[in-house]
Structures are given as structure tokens and as C-alpha cells.
């Protein structure tokens, strides 16, 4: 039994860094944890509010999930916890179903985290991590930009103290026009001042004048949100701003997050399942992208299925500890790495510090203005609203550009989940359209070489008796008829044709529909006294062809190289150029 426990311990990813952990690394991790917590406390509370939940749940979401990931995850610096996009998706999933902030809403949020965890865990255990990576990067990028825009609009209601709705831009515009006359000017001024401090105070602290006086200001720059929180609370208490109508967080319960299994029934589970699936998908893509970036910098190994398992169990722990769905945070991960974190112990220490805050300092945040939390979200999220990728994608690939704009418009005009689904579907439709219209080239021999190139792009030699074609795509039911139609058009231009050579260098698979097309094509060409040949066929494709009837009835030959085919079928090309050795 002790031996089996030892083997199990060695299999834990945490063993890799625990086995050689040193006091020097601990010192670096403590400093990194302090800096991350200074950023995490206001962020966590703000993101809980963004999800329509009590601020304390943002702290709860930063305790067990970080500890679990430290034990099971593969990244040494990834910071797990609440993030803006997932908080917004949580709100979008629950808002149509329950009253925001109600007990049933809070219970559903914990159940949602549990479901996200179970979905991620099952995908990881059954090694289906690759499925989530089928979503194209342009769609994810567009989704994040559109979501960031909606998140920023959604927080404006706290800056102006109006009951604005921001599930989509039409809804936001309608509610803004309806309630604009009731705008609360003191809240707006307080919020704008908070945003100005969040934007310009870090720049001031980074200036040479300040650093020459007090030395390194990295910690102060990272702690600016926490400094603003303290200043805001002081302003409320000493300037009696509550009398001006500026709303605060209010009473926050203290203590360790209550551990309990969320109440559930099958009807509620089925209702939440689409939203949970979307959150699990985005959660994994975002977390894995961040973890891969840090793994590349550190040249460390990262297993996508193991990351799914770690993220899944982290979300399960969030669900049973009164929290909501979590994932990797880009901003906190960068801060964690820049602060010198040497191992996942930095995340564990951050969790311990958050527990300390939850136990003893929640009362300190009761007078925290909601406008400061809203300003924190807007400033941090607005950096993601960048429309240059849309134009870059359009210039490089019209299909990717179309997918990006479809996703963006779906999110901002309908809602987050629907927009993402529309974006994913559009990606696959555009991909199928591209495959069904493959690039096909007529090839000719480059003089003095054994290379064949597109006759429309290069000066090449050809023969009227031979038509050489290369299709730059796998042959499938989607493009088989397109290829056949292209061949027929090319044949109509040449009444001297005797041979057709299909260059298979770009073909990695031929499905049954395409095989039947080739068999029919071989028979039809034979009636016209035109022989069909293949060249440069890959091994796996050749294995399939040899098991088919096509090889029995093939009118031509299969050549190892295209050069050999042309040497046999069109020797007159070489007679024109004496520098060839046949």
C-alpha cells in the first residue's frame, strides 16, 4: 500500500516541482503571490459583480481552484480564477433564467461551475482535448473583442447608476435612451476619476522622475487597483459620499467559503448544458493559449488533455465552494511571471492570502464604491477592444475575415453564446466552401530541372499530348465533381490530348466518392483513347488505391515522380533542350 501511494504521488504533475523545491524559489513565489493578490482582490470582486453575483464569490473563486491547478496543472505560472469573459458568459447564461443576485441565481452559478468542470474533466479523461482546438483562432479573437465591448457597456450602468441592459448593443442603446434623463452625475464623476487614476497613475509611477526618487515601482504599478480601492473607501468614509448617492458594495460575509454540493435537477441541468458547454470550450481555449505561451517561454512540456483535467477539477472545486466558473487569467499570469514566480507554489500562496482576506478583511470592503469595481473592469477589458485584427484577417484571408465579422456581429447584436455558435458554424461552412473549390493547377516542366510548376505562374515546357494536373487538396465528395468539371474544361481546349497525369503530391486522402469519380473518369477517358496516369502518390493513398478496382482497370500507369511520367509520355519536351540527360 505505501508503495502504491508513492507511485500515485510521483504521477502527480506537482511532484515535478515539489521534488526540487528550494527556499530561494519560495522567496520568489511569496513576492509573486503578494503582487498577484494585490491585483486579484479588486479584480475578483469586480468579476463576481460582472457575473451578477455577490463580490465575496470572486474571492471564493480564487481559493480552491488555484490550489487544485497547482497540484494538477502543467504550467508553473498560470493563474486560475475569475476572468471577465467567463464572468460575462456566466451572466449571459443565467440572466434569462433567474433574477440576478437571487439565491436561486447564486445556486445556479455554482451548479454551472460544477457542470463546466465535469465537461472539461470528461473531455480530458477521454482525450478529446483536440476537439475544442478545432475552433479557429480568428473566431476566438473576434469573440473576445465583441465580448469585451459588451462587458464595457454592461459596466456603464454602475458608472451612471442606471438600470441599463447590455446583453446586446440594440438592448443597451434602447435602455440608455430610456433612462438617460435619470443619470446620476456624482457617480459618473467618481467613476471617470477612478478610470483616470487607473490609466495614468501607472504611467506616472513608471516615469524616470519617480523611479529615480523611490527606486523600482513595479509592485506599486501592479497594486494600483488595490490602492484605488483603499482611496475609494477612504473617500466614502471621510467625505460622506454615501450622502451623495454613490452606491457601495455593502455587507460582505466573512469566513472560509462554504463547502456544499449545489442543488440540482435534470431539468435545470439540461437548461444550463448549452451554456456550460460554451463556457467549458472558451475556458479551455483561453487557459490553454495562456499556458502554451508561458510554456514556450520556459521551454516546458504541456499536455492539453492534462490541462483539461486540471481545469475540470478546478471548476468542480469552484462549484462545491460557493464560486462560479473559472479559467486562466492572462493579466494575472503575466503579472505572476513578471513578478518572478518560480513554481505553482505562487498560486497556492495566493490562495492562502485570499483565505486570510476572506476571514479577516471583508468588513474593510463594505464601503467600496461600485463605480470603482466597474472602472477596474472597463479599464482592464478595454485593452482587448482592437479592430485591427479584423482588417488584417480580411487582407490575408477573406474567409477568416468573414468569419470574424459574422462572429462579432452575432455577439454584439444577439448575445454572447448565440454569436459564438454562429461564428463556429460559419467557420465550418466557409471551410467546406473552400474545400469544395480547391486550387487546381496545370503543370509544366521548368527548363533545366526536374520540377513542375503552374503554367500560369512560371515559364515552363508542355506537350499538347499530355495534360498534367495537380489538385492542392484532398480528394473528397466535396470537391470530386469540381475537379472533374475542371478536367473536362481543360480537355475541351485540346483535341490532341492522349494522356492525363494527376499529380498526387498534395493529396493525403481520397474518399470513396472521389474514388468512384476517378473510376468513372478512367472509363470515360478510355473511350476517348485518353489514358489516365498517377504520379507522386503518397504511401497511405497508394494503400487505399491498391485495394480498389481502379488499379485493375486503370488505363495508364502510376509513376514514382512526375518527371518520370513526362519522360515516358512526352519525350519531345526533352528533345527541345539538349541539357537534359534522359
N, C-alpha and C positions, 0 to 999 in steps of 0.2 A: 504493500500500500504506500509507504513512504516513497518508494522508487517511482511509482506511477504518478504521485503528486509532483515529484521533482521533474519528471518528463513533461507534465502538463504546464508547470511553471516555465520551463525552458521554451515551450511553444508560444507563450505569450509574447507579442511584439515588445511589451515593456521590458522584457528580460534583456533585450539588446542594449538598452541604455542604462538599466539599473545595475547590470553586472559590472560596469566600469565607471560608475558614478563617483565623482570626487568632490571634496569641499570647495574647490575652485569653481567647478560647474555650479554648485549650489549657490555660491555667492552671486554669480552672474544671473541665475534663474530668479533669485529673490529680487534683484533690482528690476529685471524684466517684468516680474509679476506686479510689483508696485506701480510701474508705469502703465501697464495694461489695465489694472484695476482703476486707476485714476481716470482712465478713458471709459472703462466698461460700466461703472456705476451710473453715470448720467445717460450713457447710450442704452444700457439695458432697460432702464426705467422708461426712456423715450420710446423704445421699440415695443415695449409692452403696451404703452398707451396707443401706439400706432396700430397694434393688433386689436384694440378695443378692450384691453384687459387692465387690471389694477397694476400700477407701476412695480409693486413688490414682485410680481411674477417675472419681471425682467431680470431680477436678481436671482430668483429661484432657477431660471433657465440657464444661469451661468455657474451653477454649482456642480450637481452630479454629472451633467453631460460632459463637462471639461475633464472631470476625473476619469470617467469611463473612456473617453477618447485617448487620454494619456496612457491608459493601460492597453488599449486595443488598436489604436491608430498607428499609421506608419510615418506620419510627419512629425518632426521634432518641434516645429514652431507653429503649427496650425492652431488657431484659437477658435474653439467651438462655443457657440452661444447664440443669442438672438441677433438677427440681422434684419435690415429694413425690408428687403424683397420678400422674405419668408413671412415676416410680420404682416405685410400688406396682403399677401396671399391668404394668410390665416383670416384676416378681417374680411376679405372678399368671399371666402368660403362660408363663414359663419354669419355675416351680417344679414343676408337674406332670410336666414332661418330663425334667428333668435334676437331678442332685444340686447343691444350692445351693453356689456358690463353686468348683465343679469347673472344669477347663479347658474342657470342652465347654459348660458353662453360660455361661462368660465369652465364648466364641466365639459362642454363640447370641445373646448380648446385643448384640454388635457387629453381627451379621447383622440382628438385629431393628431396630437403628437405621438400617442401610442400607436395609432394606425400607420403613420408615416414611418415610425421605427420598425414595425413589423414588416411593412412592404420592403423597406431597404434591406432588412435582415434576410428575408427570404430570397431577394434578388442576389444578395451576396453569397448566401449558402449554396444556392443552385447555380452560381457562377454566370448570372445573367447581367453582369455589370456592363457588358458591351452593348446591350440593348439601349440603355439610357444615352450612350455616347453616339447613337445614330442621329440625334438631333444636331442639326448643323449649327456651327458657331455663329453665322450671321443671324439666325433666328433667335438664339440665346442673347446675343448682343442687342438686337432690336427690342427684345422683350424686356431686358434690364433697363434700357433707356426709356422706354414707354412707361414701365412701372415706376421708375424714378420720378418721371414727370407727374404721374398721378399721386405718388406719395407726397411730393412737394405741394401739390394743390390741396391734398387732403389735410395737410397741417396748417393751412392758412386759416382754418376755422378757429384755431387756438390763438392765432395772432390777432384776429379781429373780433373774437368772441361771438361768432355767428354759427348757427347750426347748418353749416354747408355740407353738401354731399359730394363725394368725389369718386364714385365707382367708375365714372367715365367723364369725359370733358363736357358733353352736352348736359348731363345731370349737374355738373359743377357750375356751368355757366348759368343754367336756369335758376339754381338755388342762390347763386351770387347776386343775380339781378333782383331776386325776390327779397333778400334780406339786407342788401347793401345799405339802405337808409338807416338800419339799426347798428351800423358799425360802431365798435367800442374803441374810441380814439386812444385812451390811455394804454390799453392792451397792445394796440398796433405800435405805438411809440416805444413801449417797453420791449416788444419783440424785435423791432428794427434795430434798436440799440444793442440787443443781445446778438443779433446776426452780425452787426458791425464789429463787435468785440471778437466774435469767433473768427471772423475773416482777417481782421487787421492786427489783433494782438499777437498772433503767432509771427506775423511778418515783422512786427516791432521787436519781438524777443530774439528773432534771428538776425537782426541788423548788427553790423560790426560795432556800432557805438555802444549797444547794450552788452554784447558779448565781451567787449574789451574791458568793461567795468566789473561784470559779475562772473565772467568765465562762461563755460558751456551752459546753454539754456535748453538743451534737448528735453530734459524732464519737464520743465515749465511749459514748453510748447505742447507736449503730449497732454499735460494736465490742464490746459486752457479750459476745456468743457467743465472740469470739476471746479476750477477757480471761478468760472462764471456762475456755477450753481451756488457756490458759497456767497458770492456777491449778490446774487438774486435773492437768496434767503435773507441776507442782511438788510437788503433794501426793503423787503416786505415787512420785516420786524421793526426796523428803526424808523422807517419813513411812513409806516402805516398805509402802505399801498393797497391793502385789502379794502380800505375805505374808498379807494378809487375804483373798485370793482374788478381788480386784477385777480383772476382765479388761481388757486394753488392746488397742489396735489391732494392735500387733506390727510386725514389719519391713515397711517400705514401700519399694518400689523407687524410685529417683530417676532423673531424666533426662527428655528430651522424649518425649511419647507415641509409641510405635512405630507407624509408618505401614505398614499392610498391608491387603489385601482379605480380608474374612472368608471362611473355608472354607464352602462351601455345596453342597447337592444339592437336586434338585427335591422330594424327599420332605420334607426339612426346611423348605424354603420354603413348601410347601403347608400344613405343620403350623403354621407361625408366621403365615401370612397373615391368619387372622381376628384374632389379637391385634394384629398390625401395623396392620391397618385401623382397629381400635378406637383404638389409640394415636394414629395419624395424625389421626383425627377429633377426639379430645379435645385433642390437642396444638394443632391449628389453631384450634379454638373458643376455647380458653383464651388462646392467644397473640394472636389477633385481637381478643378482647374487651379485653385489656390495652392493645394498641396503639391501638385505637379510642378508649379513654378518654384516653390521653395525646395522641392526635391532636386530639381535641375541645378539650382544654385549650389546645393550642398552635395550634389552627385550621389544621392542616396536612392535606394530602391523603393518603389511604391507599387503596391498591388491593388488594383481597382476593386477587386472583389472583397479584399480585406478592409478597404476603406468603406465599402458599403456596409459590411458587418459592423464595423466600429461606429459608423454614423447611425446605423439602425438601432444598436443597443443604447447609444447616447440619447436618441429620441425616445426610446422606451423609458429610459430613466427620467427624461423630462416629463413624460406622461404620468408617471407614478409619483412625481414630486411636485405636483401642482404647477407645472410650467406648460409651455407651448412649444411648437416645433422649432428646432434649432439647426444650424449648419455652420460651416466655416465662415469666419468674417475676414474679408480682405484687409480692411483698415487695421483691425486689431492684430492680425497675423503679421502684417508689415511692421507694425509698432513692436510687436513681440520679437521679431527677428532683428530689427534695428537696435533694440534695447539690449541685445546680446544674449538672448535665451539660448542655452546650450542643449536643452533636452525638454521633453514633455513635462518635466517636473515644474516648469514655469507655469503651466496650466493648472497643475494640482495646487500650487501655492496661491495662484489667483483665486481658485475656488475657496480655499481656506480663508483668504482675506474677505471674500464676498460673504461667507458664512458669518464672519466677525461683524461685518457691516449689518447683515440681516438681524443679528442678535442684539446689537447694542446701539446702532446709529439710525434706525429707521425713523425715530422721532425727529431727528435733525432735518429730515427731508419733507416734513409735513407742510412747511411754508414755502416749498419750492414752487415758483410760478410755472404754470403750464406753458406759458409763452416761451420760457427758456428751453423746455424739452422740445417744443415744436421747432424753435430756432436751431437747436442742435441737429435735429433730423434734416431740416431743409438744407443747412449748410453742408452737412456730410453727404447728402444724397444728390445735391445739385451738381456736384462734380461729375456725376455719371451722365448728365444730360448733354450729350455731344452728338451733333448731327453729321459731323464729318464722315463717320464710318458709312453712312447711307450713300453718300456721293462717291466715296472710294469704292464701295462694293458695286455700285452701278457702273462705274467706269471699267472695272475689271471684269465683272460678270453680270450681265443683265438679269439672269435668273436669280442670282443671290440678291441683287438689288431689289427685284420684285418681291421676293420672299421677305426681305427686311421691311419693306414698306407695308406689305399686307399684314405682317405681324404687328407692326407699330399701330396701324390704323385700327386693327381688331382690338388691341388692348385699350387704346385711348377712347375709342368710340363705342365699344360694347362693354367688356370688362376683362380683367386680367386672365382668368382661366380660359374663357372663350377665345380671346385673342391669341393665347399661346397655342391652343388646339388648332385654330385656323392657320397659324404660322407653320406648325408641324405638317399639317395636311398639304399646304401649298408647296412646302419643300419637296415632299414626295411626288406631288403632281408634276412640278417643274423638272424633277429628276427623271421621271418616267418620260416626260416630253422630250428631254434631251437624249435619253437612250433611244427613243423611237426615231430620232432624227440624227443618226450618227454621222460623224465625219468620214467620208469615203474619198479616197484619192486614187487617181490613175497614175501609175508609176512608170518611170523611165530610168534608164541606166545613166548614171553620172560618168561622163567620159574619163577614161583612165583609171577607174576604180571598179570595185565590185558592189557599190552602194546604189540603192534605188531611192528616188525621191519623187515628190509630187510634180507632175509636168507643169502645173500652174505656178509653181514657185521656183523652179530650177531649170537650167539649161541641161536637157537630158536627151538621150537617144531612144527612139522607139521603133517598133515594126508594125506595119499595117496588118500583119498576120496574127499578132499577139496583143491581147488586152490584159494588162496587169492591174489588179485592183487590190487595195488594202483598206479594210474597214477598221477604224480605230475604236472598236467597242466589241464587247462580247456579242455573239450572235444569239438572239433570243426571239421569242414570239413577238416582242415589242418592235423589233426592227427588221425582222426577216423579210417582210414584204417590201419595206423601204429599200433594202439592199437589192432585192430582185428587180424592183422598178428602176433603180439607178443603172443596173447592168443592162436592162433592156434598152434604156435610152442611149447608153454608150454604144451598144451593138447597132442601133439604128443609124449611127453616124459612120459605120464602116462595113461595106459589103464584101471586103476581102478577108474578114476575120476567120481564123481557123482554130485559135487557141484562146482560152480564158484561164488566167492564172490568179488564184485567190491567195494573196499573201496573208498568212495567219499569224504574223509576228505580234499583232496586238490583240489576238483573240485568246482568252483564257478559258472560255467555256462556250459550248454550243448546246442549247437545249433541244428537246425533242421536236418542237415546232420548227426550229431553224434547220434541224437535220432533215425533216421531211421536205422543207423548201429546197434544200440542196439536192436531195434525191430527185425531186421533180425537175429542178433546173438541169441536172445532169442528163436526164432523159430527153428533155426538150431541146437542149443544145445538141445532143447526139443526132436528133432528127434533122438538124441543120448542118450536119457534118462539122460541128464545132466541138472540140474536146475540152473538158474541164480538168484543170490541174490544181494541186495544192502545193504551197511552198512554206517552209519555216513553221511547221506545225509543232506546237508545244506538246510535251510528253503526255500530260493529263488529257488534252484534247485528242491526241492520237489514240490513246487507250479507248476512248469512247467511240471514235470513228471505226476502229478495227472491229468493234463488236456490233457494227451496224451493217445493213445491206448496201449502203453506199459504196463501201470498199469493194464489194463483189462486182457491182455494175459500173464502177467509175470508168469513164471513157478515157481519162488521161492518167497521169502519174502523180505521185507525191514526191516532191524534191526536198532535200535537206536544206538547200538555200535557194533563194530566188535567182541568184547568179547562175547556178547550175541549170535551172529551168530555162532561162533565156539562152544560155549557151547551147542547149539541145534544140530548142524550138525556134530560135531566131538567130542563127549563126551569121546572117548577113550584117547584123549590127557590128560584129567584130571585124568583118572584112573591111569596113569603112575606116577602121582605126588600127594601124599596124602595131601600136604599142601594147596591145593585148596579147597575152600568152594563153592560148586555149589548150 
